[in-house]
Amino acid sequence: MSAKPDCSGITGQADRPLRVLHLSTDDAGSGAFKGATRLHHALRRAGCDSHMLVGCQSVDDPTIHCTTRRGVVSRMARHAHAWVDALPRRFFYSHLKNTAGWSGWWCPWPIHHAINTLAPDVVHLHWVGGFVSAQEIPRIGRPLVWTMHDMGEFTGGCRFTADCVRFQSRCGCCPQLKSSRENDLSRRTLEKKIRLWSNVSITPVGTSAWMAGLARQSAVFGHRDIRRIPISVPINVFRPMPMSEARSRLGLREDATVLVFGSAHLQDPRKGFHLLRDALRVCAGSFARPVQLLIFGSHVAKALEGLPVPVRALGYLRSEEDLRVAYAAADAYVLPSVLDNLPSTVLEALACGTPPIVCGGGGAMDAVRNGIVGFLAPRPTVEDVTSALLRLAALNDVSRLAMRTACRHLAETEYAEPLQVERYWALYRELAGSR
């Protein structure tokens, strides 16, 4: 891996360097938004002509462009887009209390005019729910790279299908819509994607082997050339620090086994906090040292109910340095997601030398070498999470240090930003050269 990729070579319009434009609903916040912005900045640092177009802008950066004014107006517009995008679901399925993880790709706001103004040669879509409609995709008129952070791009609307495999054919009878009709909104949405995107140059990219594999099985993307390019982490920012220093800064005991759990939405059952809570009830007494729990994210108050060990709630951490301290203070980062792709938090912990404990069956398996780099709970069950925690408890000091070193090494060799930049830039050049 070279220190700096070659961003020259193929030229774009009017003999200028190749220009890539990233589309993202937001430039900050969740892991998908953060990942898009990190890639954009990494490309810029490498000398690439990279720009972003977002629906809601938080970062003050002249290379990040917004379809509305920054600040309150931008955020109001984003919420309005999301509300309008959900209108078909609200109208036909008003009896459902919670379908937050479901999108109809209906949002009618045109953005291809803004794209044309920026004149990119390749457009790179990230998470664009509530920002880009299915109808807008063919109007972009450039080769598209589409990084899939969840399954929403190739299903009839849901971001994660759980046990449902109807996205492989036609959808319909959608369990998340509690529908018994074959020709329901999920089928119409899936068929709309197939019809509108069939002649569009789209190269889907899975951030994990699991996500790429699901896309290959889908009716929407199954016939396309699907690539796998992992997300990256800025390893110069997320790096090891002495555990004693991190614990001192957070007021944690030196003699404790500290576990950290973090998610943008702690109450999201998909993230599996309930499994960690119940597993600790079973095994906390088996640790040689007292157990303390660190948690960060939103909706903390409810997450504190019924915890069997002392807990320190850090709230929503916006600062990367605060995140680094939280990871470095912990013996393990535990994210026993029931269903998930490859969250950026797992890689951030890895880069800080903190072993991850994750469940099998999702994208986070890519970042674990079971027993060498973290621990894998084969199934998202209390029993398997308990077993993984007990394996952590059984490590001696030499093994703990060896695992922390292995975590950092894996982050440096597989998830560093220069490697992601090289892979994506090679893809951009390939697509631009084939026009």
Protein Blocks (a to p, Z undefined) as FASTA:
>chain_A
ZZbdcfehjddehhiacddddddfbfghjfklmmmmmmmmmmmmnopacddddfbdfbdc
fkbccfbdehjllmmmmmmmmmmmmmmmmmmmmmbmblfkbcehlafbdfklmmmmnopa
bdcdddfehkacfklmmmnopacddddfblmlmmghiabekjafklmmnggjifklopab
fklmklmmmmmmmmmmmmpccddddfbfklmmmmmmpmklmmpccddddddddfklmccd
dfklmmmmnopafkbccdddddfblmlmknommmmmmmmmmmmmmpfbdcddddedehkl
mmmgopabdcddebjafbfklmmmmmmmpmbdcdddfbdcddfklmmmmmnopacdddeh
iaklmmpcehknocadfbacfklmmmmmmmmmmpcfklmmmmmmmmmmmmmmmmgfklmm
mmmmmmmmmmmmmZZ
